[in-house]
Structures are given as structure tokens and as C-alpha cells.
Amino acid sequence: MDYFHRKNGELFCEDMKVSDIVRRYRTPLYIYSLKTQVHHFEVTSRAFRDIPHLICYAAKANSNIAFLKTAALYGAGADVVSGGELQLALKAGIRGERIVFSGVGKEDSEIELALKSGILFICAESLPELERIEAVARKLKIPAPVAVRVNPDIDPETHPYIATGLKKTKFGMAEKEAKKAYVFCQGKKWLNPVGISMHIGSQVEKVRPYYAAASKIIGLYKKLRKQSINLKYIDIGGGWAAHFERKNKLPHPDDYVSALYDLLKELPVTVIAEPGRSIIANAGILVTRVIDIKKSEIKRFCVVDAGMNDFIRPALYGAVHRIEPVGLKPGSKTTYDVVGPVCESSDFLGKGLRLPRVKRGDLLALFTAGAYGWSMSSNYNSRPRTAEIAVAGKRCFMIRRRETAADLLRGQSVKGIDRKLIEGLK
Ligand SMILES: *Cc1c(COP(=O)(O)O)cnc(C)c1O
């Protein structure tokens, strides 16, 4: 569900014409519908209506502070995976007690920041990490609330690079190890085990693996209760699917939750959900302008001004995104590879796409770009990163300015690199 629509063939984001926004802010440009983000928070919390819950928006999907602030104002929390995201979430007004800290390889300094921020819990990834959390907590004299991240060894049936709950991935602890982790916490003054967590992957398009994984961790939760380890939180992670095409039938938040309902309903716990993509993916589009049409012997390339540095999902995951002209005119269609200006053969936004005939200067919109779009962008090929615009009704807000050449130089230095040095290296 989103608030992009067409009127007389022209693409609108809520009440704003996309081509008008682009005239003002140029391309490539990320444009987001705030109403879509809020709507997704609504449907997510409605899905949990009968269950005590907290939605912790997964910041890495799109960590622009504007979206974190929307989350804060909505009453949601955040799932962060670095000290940087933690600081952004706090700055956006999300209180520490609504933030969970996930991810492999947390530095002591990040753990320290999390504890000082009064975080809800840290998801421990391994026994060595748990030992480090304990050491930091002891040093600070702040008890560390922890959840053990369990690797349920369930295939989420998604792209291998976004599957995280299989034995062969680096995430979480197998059940046996997880039990050891809870035993380790017992009698540790500075460790406070409050939860159990999982996150099996992203774009999990079926309820079944989600249910299977949740059953496993809830089973473990119950076993722990028998040993008087009473946890307050069951963190079911994120990974709910976003709709990439209007036509495909994917689970609704209600489907994911109702599948878990019987497992969860009588437990004295608060459920934590960490959706990222399902909240923000459909809220964003990437608008790009056609630079040239280039024909080879076997293909027709539509060369656009957005590259893999702006949007890496097709190159990284083979992700397929809907691409359409911003202004749709009736007419015949042609097959294009939509490619960017970056010097890599993997620099494409879409391959073999049937598009109405386009020419230099035309605008294309790539849909479902709100999650893992800007947040995965880079300056590769020394390309300044794009601006981001958020729309609410008839109003639009520049939530990030376009980078300039000065931004590319920021932080770099040639101090000490002089002729004498180079001569001496000959
Ligand atoms: C990335 C991540 C999420 C969010 O995943 P989505 O597919 O965007 O919903 C949630 N929890 C953890 C621990 C993550 O690493």
C-alpha cells in the first residue's frame, strides 16, 4: 500500500506532482510519502492490537533522521545496529527505553553508549560478546539488559544475502549455545536477561518460515521459564515483505501476526517487532533522468543519471524493481536495460524491461526504493549522493540536501604528501 498514484498519466506523491518536485530539486532524487510511512506503522500496530507490543523501526532500512523522528512521534521505538544509528535515533527523540541494539560485532564503545542511553536491551550475538557486555556493564556500574539472539536455523526462502537465520550465517546462537548464554547470565550481577530475539532475514514472503522460527524461540522461552528464567520480551525481528509489484500477493502484517497469535496470546510478555522494509520501502521512489539511449547490436540501453552507488539492490541482490516513466503517455513499448553511469557492468537498475519509448531528458521512477536505497548508497565513482525529499499532502520537505564536490573532499587531506616524499620513494 502506498500513496503514489497517477492522474492523467502523471505520477503523484500524495498531492504533489513528481515532475514539479523534480523541477525544483533535480535528479537523481529520492521522494518519499510520509503518509505511507505512517500508514505502515498503523497497519503494523493494528496487527498486534490484542498483544502487548512495541514496534522498533529497523533504522538501517532508512536512517534519515526525518523517518526516525516520524517513528518517535508515532510512538514507535528503533532497532539499531551501530553506535551511529543509536545516536541518530536518540537525536530524533526516540528514548533509550524504546531502542534495541542488534548486530554482530558491537564494539565496547558502542555497548557503553547503549548502556549509558538506558537502552531497552542489547541483543547478544555470542558468548564472547556477552562476556564483553558484562565487562562494560561492570565498569560503568550500569546493569546491562540483554536478549539472546537465537539462530533458529530456518530457511526464510529469500535471497541468500538477506537470509540471516540459517546455521551457516553469522547471526545469533544455536539453541544449545543460547541456553548456555542464559545460564551464563545467572548470578551475574551486571547482566540482566530480559528477552529472547530472532531475525531470520529480510523480504520473508511466506508466513511459514516466520512461524517455524517463532515457534522455536517461544519453545525455548517456555523451557527457560521452567528453569525460573523469566523473560519479559520476545523479539520476533523484522523481515516482513514489502510489495514490489502491485499484482503479487504477499502476506499482510495481519497474516504474520495472526499466525503467531496462538503461540503468543497467553504469555506474560511484550512482543518486540523490528520491521524496516515493510514500513519504508513502498514509501519511497527514486526518480532518475534519461541521459542517453544507447543501442548495441543486441540491446537497447537506457542510460540514466542514477547509478548503483545511488541504488545498489539490483547489483547486490538481483532485486527487481518496477520502473515506469514519471509521465505515462500511450504508445508502443520497447525493451530496455536501464543502466547508470557507474563504471561497472553490474551498474543497472533493471534489465530487459518493457517500457514506453523514452528519450533523453525523460524522467523514470523506480518504485519500492524507500528501504535499503539511500541508506546503502555510496560515493563510488566520486559521485555526490542524492537529495531526499519527504512529501506530506501538498507540502514537501528537503530532508537531505544533495551533496556537492566539497562533500566529496570533506575529511580528506594531502598534508605531508609532497614532492620530496614521492622522490624519496622512487
Ligand atoms: C535488518 C534487520 C531488521 C529489519 O529487517 P527488514 O527486512 O527491513 O524488516 C530487523 N532486525 C534486525 C536484527 C535486522 O538486522
The ligand as an SDF file (V2000), in Angstrom:
LIG
                    3D

 15 15  0  0  0  0  0  0  0  0999 V2000
   17.7930   -5.5880    9.2110 C   0  0  0  0  0  0  0  0  0  0  0  0
   17.1520   -6.0230   10.4690 C   0  0  0  0  0  0  0  0  0  0  0  0
   15.7840   -5.8240   10.6530 C   0  0  0  0  0  0  0  0  0  0  0  0
   14.8830   -5.2440    9.6090 C   0  0  0  0  0  0  0  0  0  0  0  0
   14.6830   -6.0800    8.5330 O   0  0  0  0  0  0  0  0  0  0  0  0
   13.5970   -5.7100    7.4260 P   0  0  0  0  0  0  0  0  0  0  0  0
   13.7000   -6.7690    6.4110 O   0  0  0  0  0  0  0  0  0  0  0  0
   13.9870   -4.3700    6.8780 O   0  0  0  0  0  0  0  0  0  0  0  0
   12.2740   -5.6480    8.0930 O   0  0  0  0  0  0  0  0  0  0  0  0
   15.2450   -6.2040   11.8670 C   0  0  0  0  0  0  0  0  0  0  0  0
   16.0120   -6.7540   12.8430 N   0  0  0  0  0  0  0  0  0  0  0  0
   17.3350   -6.9560   12.6880 C   0  0  0  0  0  0  0  0  0  0  0  0
   18.1150   -7.5480   13.7870 C   0  0  0  0  0  0  0  0  0  0  0  0
   17.9470   -6.6020   11.4880 C   0  0  0  0  0  0  0  0  0  0  0  0
   19.2570   -6.8160   11.3390 O   0  0  0  0  0  0  0  0  0  0  0  0
  1  2  1  0
  2  3  1  0
  2 14  2  0
  3  4  1  0
  3 10  2  0
  4  5  1  0
  5  6  1  0
  6  7  2  0
  6  8  1  0
  6  9  1  0
 10 11  1  0
 11 12  2  0
 12 13  1  0
 12 14  1  0
 14 15  1  0
M  END
$$$$
